[in-house]
Amino acid sequence: MADTINLADHALVAVSRPAIHALRAALLRDVGPASAAALQEAGYAGGATVFEAFRAWLHERGDGAPEDLDFETFQRRASEYFRLAGWGTLEIGSLRDAVATVDTDDWGEANPDEHLDQPGCHFTTGMLADFFGRFSDVPLAVLEVECRSAGHERCRFLLGNGDVMRFLYDRMEQGEGYDAVVSAVE
């Protein structure tokens, strides 16, 4: 059974958490808010490789294809895979059956010592959009609504189709909490 991920065999590289944190801080300092889009684009570009490495890891374990797993098995395996890859553990769920959620209290991109004003796991939002979008009939968008880098206890990512996520983002920009806005989606 595969207890490790051979990074080189799956076109992956190990990058330290402090390096990711320093990259985000430098981009934010030098580019400003536009740095979020650059990090999201990079994450999205790498999502296919991360997904294929996940598929290969599952095959090595004898688990079959990701799309063939029941929800509970998929959640356990995805959490184990991301933990082994150094990202952290995650829990997949839903919020009022309107959007999917990915929650994690140990995500590698988050840095509780940064004290950001807003969620900052921008690379992750792009990566998760591609990774989980491979299970959807429509492209997914991801919005981080809680982040350990911004003082929250966990990072929480909401996943949904573009129209739903634009609606959430627009309403949240007006000061509404994401729970209230998700209720309005139903």
PAMAR-818514 format. One record per residue: x, y, z of N, C-alpha, C in turn; residue number from 1. Coordinates in Angstrom, 1 decimal, decimal comma. Atoms other than C-alpha are relative to their C-alpha. Layout:
PAMAR-818514
      nx      ny      nz     cax     cay     caz      cx      cy      cz  seq
       X       Y       Z       X       Y       Z       X       Y       Z  NUM
...
end
This chain:
PAMAR-818514
      nx      ny      nz     cax     cay     caz      cx      cy      cz  seq
     0,8    -1,2     0,0     0,0     0,0     0,0     0,9     1,2     0,0    1
    -0,8    -1,2     0,1     1,3     3,5    -0,9    -0,1     0,9     1,2    2
     0,0    -0,9    -1,1     2,2     5,3     2,3     0,7     1,3    -0,3    3
    -0,7    -1,2     0,4     4,2     7,9     0,4    -0,3     0,3    -1,4    4
     0,2    -0,4     1,4     4,1     9,8    -2,8     1,3     0,3    -0,6    5
    -1,2    -0,2     0,7     7,0     9,6    -5,2    -0,1     1,3    -0,8    6
     0,2    -1,3     0,7     7,1    13,3    -6,2     0,6     0,0    -1,4    7
    -0,7    -0,1     1,3     9,6    12,9    -9,0    -0,8    -0,8    -1,1    8
     0,8     0,9     1,0     7,5    10,1   -10,7    -1,3     0,6    -0,4    9
     1,3    -0,6     0,3     4,4    12,3   -10,6     0,1     1,5    -0,4   10
    -0,2    -1,4     0,5     5,9    15,6   -11,9    -0,3     1,0     1,1   11
     0,2    -0,8    -1,1     5,7    17,1    -8,4     1,3     0,4     0,6   12
    -1,2    -0,4    -0,8     8,3    19,0    -6,3    -0,4     0,3     1,4   13
     0,2    -0,5    -1,4     8,6    19,6    -2,6     0,4     1,4     0,1   14
    -0,3    -1,4    -0,3     8,5    23,2    -1,6    -0,3     0,2     1,4   15
     0,2    -0,1    -1,4     8,8    24,2     2,0    -1,2     1,0     0,2   16
     1,1    -0,9    -0,3     5,9    26,0     3,7     0,6     1,4     0,2   17
    -0,6    -1,4    -0,1     8,2    29,0     4,6     0,2     0,6    -1,4   18
    -0,2    -0,5     1,3     9,0    29,3     0,9    -1,3     0,5    -0,6   19
     1,3    -0,5     0,5     5,3    29,5     0,0    -0,5     1,2     0,7   20
     0,3    -1,2    -0,7     4,7    32,0     2,7     0,8     1,2    -0,4   21
    -0,8    -1,1     0,5     7,6    34,1     1,6    -0,4     0,5    -1,4   22
     0,5    -0,3     1,3     6,4    34,0    -2,0    -1,2     0,9     0,0   23
     1,2    -0,8    -0,1     3,0    35,2    -1,1     0,2     1,4     0,6   24
    -0,3    -1,2    -0,7     4,3    37,9     1,2     0,8     1,0    -1,0   25
    -0,8    -0,9     0,9     6,8    39,2    -1,5    -1,0     0,5    -1,1   26
     1,0    -0,4     1,1     4,0    39,2    -4,2    -0,9     1,0     0,5   27
     1,0    -1,0    -0,6     1,6    41,0    -1,9     0,7     1,4     0,2   28
    -0,8    -1,3    -0,2     4,3    43,6    -1,0     0,3     0,7    -1,4   29
    -0,5    -0,6     1,2     5,5    44,1    -4,6    -1,1     0,2    -1,1   30
     1,0    -0,1     1,1     2,4    43,6    -6,7    -1,4     0,5     0,6   31
     1,2    -0,5    -0,6    -0,4    44,3    -4,2    -1,1    -1,1    -0,2   32
     1,1     1,0     0,1    -3,9    42,7    -4,5     0,0    -0,8    -1,3   33
    -0,1     0,8     1,3    -3,2    41,5    -8,1     0,8    -1,3     0,2   34
    -0,7     1,3    -0,3    -0,9    38,9    -6,5    -0,9    -1,2     0,2   35
     1,0     1,1    -0,2    -4,0    36,9    -5,6    -0,3    -0,7    -1,3   36
     0,3     0,6     1,3    -4,8    36,3    -9,3     1,1    -0,7    -0,5   37
    -1,1     0,8     0,4    -1,3    35,3   -10,1     0,2    -1,3     0,7   38
    -0,1     1,2    -0,7    -1,2    32,8    -7,4    -1,1    -1,0    -0,3   39
     1,1     0,9     0,4    -4,6    31,4    -8,3     0,2    -0,6    -1,3   40
    -0,3     0,5     1,3    -3,6    31,1   -11,9     1,1    -1,1     0,1   41
    -1,0     1,1    -0,1    -0,5    29,1   -10,9    -0,5    -1,2     0,7   42
     0,6     1,1    -0,6    -2,5    26,9    -8,6    -0,9    -0,8    -1,0   43
     0,9     0,6     0,9    -5,0    26,2   -11,3     0,8    -0,8    -1,1   44
    -0,9     0,6     1,0    -2,2    25,4   -13,8     0,6    -1,3     0,5   45
    -0,6     1,2    -0,6    -0,8    22,8   -11,4    -1,1    -1,0     0,4   46
     1,1     0,9    -0,5    -4,2    21,3   -10,5    -0,1    -1,4    -0,7   47
     0,1     1,3     0,8    -4,2    18,7   -13,3     1,1    -1,0     0,4   48
    -1,1     0,8    -0,4    -0,8    17,4   -12,3    -0,3    -0,6     1,4   49
     0,3     0,5    -1,3    -1,9    17,1    -8,7    -1,1    -1,0     0,0   50
     1,1     1,0     0,1    -5,1    15,3    -9,7     0,6    -1,3    -0,6   51
    -0,5     1,3     0,6    -3,2    12,8   -11,9     0,9    -0,7     1,0   52
    -0,8     0,6    -1,0    -0,7    12,2    -9,1    -0,9    -0,7     1,0   53
     0,9     0,6    -0,9    -3,7    11,5    -6,8    -0,6    -1,3    -0,6   54
     0,6     1,2     0,7    -5,2     9,1    -9,4     1,1    -1,1     0,0   55
    -1,1     1,0     0,0    -1,8     7,3    -9,7     0,2    -0,6     1,4   56
    -0,2     0,5    -1,4    -1,5     7,1    -5,9    -1,1    -0,9     0,4   57
     1,2     0,9    -0,3    -5,0     5,6    -5,6     0,2    -1,3    -0,7   58
    -0,2     1,2     0,8    -4,1     3,1    -8,3     1,1    -0,9     0,7   59
    -1,1     0,8    -0,7    -0,9     2,1    -6,4    -0,5    -0,6     1,3   60
     0,6     0,5    -1,2    -3,0     1,6    -3,3    -1,0    -1,1    -0,3   61
     1,1     1,0     0,3    -5,5    -0,6    -5,2    -1,4     0,5     0,2   62
     1,3    -0,5    -0,3    -8,3     1,8    -4,6    -0,9     0,3    -1,3   63
     0,7    -0,3     1,1    -9,4     2,4    -8,2     0,0     1,5    -0,4   64
     0,0    -1,4     0,5   -10,2     5,7   -10,0    -0,8     0,9     1,0   65
     0,6    -0,9    -1,0   -11,2     8,7    -7,9    -1,5     0,2    -0,2   66
     1,4    -0,2     0,3   -14,5     9,1    -9,7    -0,9    -1,3     0,4   67
     0,8     1,2    -0,4   -15,5     5,5    -8,7    -0,1    -0,2     1,5   68
     0,0     0,1    -1,4   -15,0     6,0    -5,0    -1,3     0,6     0,6   69
     1,2    -0,7    -0,7   -18,0     6,6    -2,7     0,5     1,2     0,7   70
    -0,4    -1,3    -0,6   -18,0    10,0    -1,0     0,9    -0,2     1,2   71
    -0,8     0,1    -1,2   -16,6     8,8     2,4     1,4    -0,5    -0,3   72
    -1,3     0,5     0,4   -13,8     6,8     0,8     0,8     1,1    -0,7   73
    -0,7    -1,1     0,7   -13,0     9,7    -1,5     0,5     1,0     1,0   74
    -0,4    -1,1    -1,0   -12,9    12,2     1,4     1,2    -0,5     0,8   75
    -1,1     0,5    -0,8   -10,6     9,9     3,5     1,3    -0,1    -0,9   76
    -1,2     0,1     0,8    -8,2     9,2     0,6     0,5     1,4    -0,5   77
    -0,5    -1,3     0,4    -8,1    12,8    -0,6     0,7     0,7     1,2   78
    -0,6    -0,5    -1,2    -7,3    13,9     3,0     1,4    -0,6     0,2   79
    -1,3     0,7    -0,2    -4,6    11,3     3,3     1,0     0,4    -1,1   80
    -0,9    -0,4     1,1    -3,1    12,2    -0,1     0,5     1,4     0,2   81
    -0,5    -1,4    -0,2    -2,9    15,9     0,6     0,9     0,1     1,2   82
    -0,9     0,0    -1,2    -1,4    15,2     4,1     1,3    -0,6    -0,4   83
    -1,2     0,6     0,4     1,2    12,9     2,5     0,8     0,9    -0,9   84
    -0,7    -1,0     0,9     2,0    15,6    -0,1     0,4     1,2     0,7   85
    -0,5    -1,1    -0,8     2,6    18,1     2,7    -0,9     1,1     0,1   86
     0,9    -1,1    -0,1    -0,4    20,3     2,2    -0,8     0,1     1,3   87
     0,8     0,0    -1,3    -2,4    19,2     5,3    -1,2    -0,9    -0,2   88
     1,2     0,9     0,1    -5,6    17,3     6,0    -1,2     0,9    -0,3   89
     1,2    -0,8     0,4    -9,0    18,3     4,7    -1,2    -0,9     0,3   90
     1,3     0,6    -0,2   -12,6    17,5     5,3    -1,0     0,6    -1,1   91
     0,9    -0,4     1,1   -15,1    17,7     2,4    -1,4    -0,1     0,5   92
     1,4     0,0    -0,4   -18,7    18,6     3,0    -0,8     0,9    -0,9   93
     0,9    -1,0     0,7   -21,5    20,9     1,9    -0,6     1,0     1,0   94
     0,7    -1,0    -0,8   -23,2    24,0     3,2    -1,4     0,2    -0,6   95
     1,4    -0,1     0,4   -27,0    23,9     2,9    -0,2    -0,5    -1,4   96
     0,1     0,6     1,3   -26,6    21,8    -0,2     0,1     1,0    -1,2   97
    -0,1    -1,1     1,0   -25,8    25,0    -2,1     1,5     0,0    -0,6   98
    -1,4     0,0     0,4   -22,0    24,8    -2,2     0,8    -1,1     0,7   99
    -0,9     1,0    -0,7   -19,3    22,2    -1,4     1,0     0,8     0,9  100
    -1,0    -0,6    -0,9   -16,9    22,9     1,5     1,2    -0,8     0,0  101
    -1,2     0,7    -0,3   -13,3    22,0     2,0     0,5     0,7     1,3  102
    -0,5    -0,6    -1,2   -12,2    22,6     5,6     1,3    -0,6     0,4  103
    -1,3     0,6    -0,5    -8,7    22,2     7,1     0,5     0,9     1,1  104
    -0,6    -0,8    -1,1    -7,1    23,3    10,3     1,5    -0,1     0,0  105
    -1,5     0,1     0,1    -3,5    22,6     9,2     0,5     0,2    -1,4  106
    -0,3    -0,1     1,4    -3,3    23,7     5,6     1,4     0,7    -0,2  107
    -1,4    -0,5     0,1     0,3    24,3     4,4     0,2     1,4    -0,6  108
    -0,2    -1,3     0,5    -0,3    27,5     2,5    -0,3     1,1     1,1  109
     0,4    -1,0    -1,0    -1,8    29,2     5,6     1,2     0,2     1,0  110
    -1,0    -0,3    -1,0     0,5    31,0     8,0    -0,6     0,9     1,1  111
     0,6    -0,8    -1,1    -1,1    32,1    11,3     0,8     1,2     0,5  112
    -0,8    -1,1    -0,5     1,8    34,4    12,0    -0,1     1,2    -1,0  113
     0,0    -1,1     1,0     1,0    36,6     8,9    -1,0     1,1     0,4  114
     1,0    -1,0    -0,4    -2,1    38,3    10,3    -0,6     0,8    -1,2  115
     0,5    -0,6     1,2    -3,6    39,0     6,9    -1,4     0,6     0,3  116
     1,3    -0,6    -0,1    -6,7    41,2     6,5    -1,1    -0,9    -0,6  117
     1,0     0,8     0,8    -8,4    38,7     4,2     0,7    -1,4    -0,2  118
    -0,5     1,3     0,3    -8,0    35,0     3,4     1,1     0,1    -1,0  119
    -1,2    -0,1     0,8    -4,7    34,3     1,7     0,5    -1,2    -0,7  120
    -0,5     1,2     0,7    -4,5    30,8     0,3    -0,4     0,0    -1,4  121
     0,3    -0,2     1,4    -4,7    31,9    -3,3     0,4    -1,1    -0,9  122
    -0,5     1,1     0,8    -2,6    29,2    -4,8    -1,0    -1,2     0,2  123
     0,9     1,1    -0,3    -4,9    26,7    -3,1    -1,3     0,1    -0,7  124
     1,3    -0,2     0,7    -8,1    28,2    -4,5     0,1    -0,4    -1,4  125
    -0,1     0,4     1,4    -6,8    27,7    -8,0     0,2    -1,5    -0,1  126
    -0,2     1,5     0,1    -5,5    24,2    -7,4    -1,3    -0,8     0,3  127
     1,3     0,7    -0,4    -8,8    23,1    -5,7    -1,0     0,2    -1,1  128
     0,9    -0,2     1,1   -10,8    24,6    -8,6     0,2    -1,0    -1,1  129
    -0,3     1,0     1,1    -9,0    22,4   -11,1    -0,2    -1,4     0,5  130
     0,0     1,4    -0,6    -8,7    19,3    -8,8    -1,5    -0,4     0,1  131
     1,4     0,4    -0,2   -12,4    19,2    -7,8    -0,9     0,2    -1,2  132
     0,7    -0,3     1,2   -13,6    20,6   -11,1     0,0    -1,2    -1,0  133
    -0,1     1,2     0,8   -12,6    17,3   -12,7    -1,2    -1,0     0,3  134
     1,2     0,9    -0,3   -15,7    15,7   -11,0    -1,3     0,7    -0,4  135
     1,2    -0,8     0,2   -18,1    18,4   -12,1    -0,3     0,1    -1,5  136
     0,4    -0,2     1,4   -20,1    18,9   -15,3     0,3     1,4    -0,5  137
    -0,3    -1,4     0,4   -19,3    22,6   -15,2     1,3     0,4     0,8  138
    -1,2    -0,5    -0,7   -16,1    24,5   -14,2    -0,4     0,5     1,4  139
     0,3    -0,5    -1,4   -15,9    25,2   -10,5     0,9     1,2     0,3  140
    -0,7    -1,1    -0,5   -14,9    28,3    -8,8     0,2    -0,2     1,5  141
    -0,3     0,2    -1,4   -13,4    28,4    -5,3     0,2     1,3     0,7  142
    -0,2    -1,2    -0,8   -13,6    31,1    -2,7     0,3    -0,4     1,5  143
    -0,3     0,2    -1,4   -11,8    31,0     0,6    -0,7     1,0     0,9  144
     0,8    -0,9    -0,8   -14,0    32,4     3,3     0,5     0,1     1,5  145
    -0,6     0,0    -1,3   -12,0    31,6     6,4     1,5    -0,4    -0,2  146
    -1,4     0,4     0,3    -8,2    31,4     6,6     0,8     0,2     1,3  147
    -0,9    -0,1    -1,2    -5,7    30,7     9,4     1,0     1,2    -0,1  148
    -0,9    -1,1     0,2    -3,5    33,4     7,9    -0,7     1,3     0,4  149
     0,8    -1,2    -0,3    -6,3    35,9     8,7    -0,6    -0,2     1,4  150
     0,5     0,1    -1,4    -6,8    34,7    12,3    -1,1    -1,0     0,3  151
     1,0     1,0    -0,2    -9,4    32,0    11,8     0,6    -1,3     0,5  152
    -0,4     1,3    -0,5    -9,2    28,6    13,4     0,3    -1,0    -1,1  153
    -0,1     0,9     1,1    -9,4    26,9    10,1     0,1     0,8    -1,3  154
     0,2    -0,5     1,3    -9,2    27,5     6,4    -1,3    -0,7    -0,6  155
     1,2     0,6     0,6   -12,6    27,0     4,7    -0,1     0,6    -1,4  156
     0,1    -0,3     1,4   -13,0    26,9     0,9    -1,4    -0,4    -0,4  157
     1,3     0,3     0,6   -16,4    27,1    -0,8     0,2    -0,3    -1,5  158
    -0,2     0,4     1,4   -16,7    25,4    -4,2    -1,4     0,0    -0,6  159
     1,3     0,1     0,7   -19,5    25,9    -6,7     0,2     0,5    -1,4  160
    -0,1    -0,5     1,3   -20,3    26,9   -10,2     0,3     1,5     0,0  161
    -0,4    -1,4     0,1   -19,2    30,3   -11,4    -1,0     1,0     0,4  162
     1,1    -0,9    -0,3   -22,6    32,0   -11,2    -0,2     0,1     1,5  163
     0,2     0,0    -1,4   -23,1    30,9    -7,6     1,1     0,7     0,8  164
    -1,2    -0,6    -0,7   -19,6    31,9    -6,5     0,1     1,5    -0,3  165
     0,0    -1,4     0,3   -19,9    35,3    -8,2    -1,0     0,7     0,9  166
     1,1    -0,6    -0,9   -23,2    35,9    -6,3     0,5     0,0     1,4  167
    -0,5     0,0    -1,4   -21,5    34,9    -3,0     1,0     1,1     0,2  168
    -1,0    -0,9    -0,1   -18,5    37,0    -3,7    -0,5     1,5     0,1  169
     0,5    -1,3     0,0   -20,5    40,1    -4,6    -0,8     0,4     1,3  170
     0,8    -0,2    -1,2   -22,8    39,8    -1,6     1,0     0,2     1,2  171
    -1,0    -0,1    -1,1   -19,8    39,2     0,7     0,7     1,3     0,0  172
    -0,7    -1,3     0,2   -18,1    42,3    -0,7    -0,9     1,1     0,6  173
     0,9    -1,0    -0,6   -21,2    44,2     0,5    -0,1    -0,1     1,5  174
     0,0     0,2    -1,4   -20,5    43,0     4,0    -0,8    -1,1     0,6  175
     0,8     1,1    -0,5   -22,8    40,0     4,3     0,9    -1,2     0,3  176
    -0,7     1,2    -0,3   -21,5    36,9     6,0    -0,3    -1,2    -0,9  177
     0,2     1,1     1,0   -21,0    33,8     3,9    -1,2    -0,9     0,3  178
     1,1     0,9    -0,4   -23,5    31,7     5,9    -1,4     0,6    -0,5  179
     1,2    -0,7     0,4   -26,3    34,3     5,2    -0,1     0,0    -1,5  180
     0,1    -0,1     1,4   -25,4    34,6     1,6    -0,3    -1,4    -0,6  181
     0,2     1,4     0,5   -25,3    30,8     1,0    -1,5    -0,3     0,2  182
     1,4     0,2    -0,3   -28,8    30,7     2,6    -0,9     0,6    -1,2  183
     0,8    -0,7     1,1   -30,0    33,1    -0,2     0,1    -0,8    -1,3  184
    -0,2     0,7     1,3   -28,7    30,7    -2,9    -1,1    -1,0    -0,1  185
     0,9     1,1     0,1   -31,2    28,0    -2,0    -1,3     0,4    -0,7  186
end
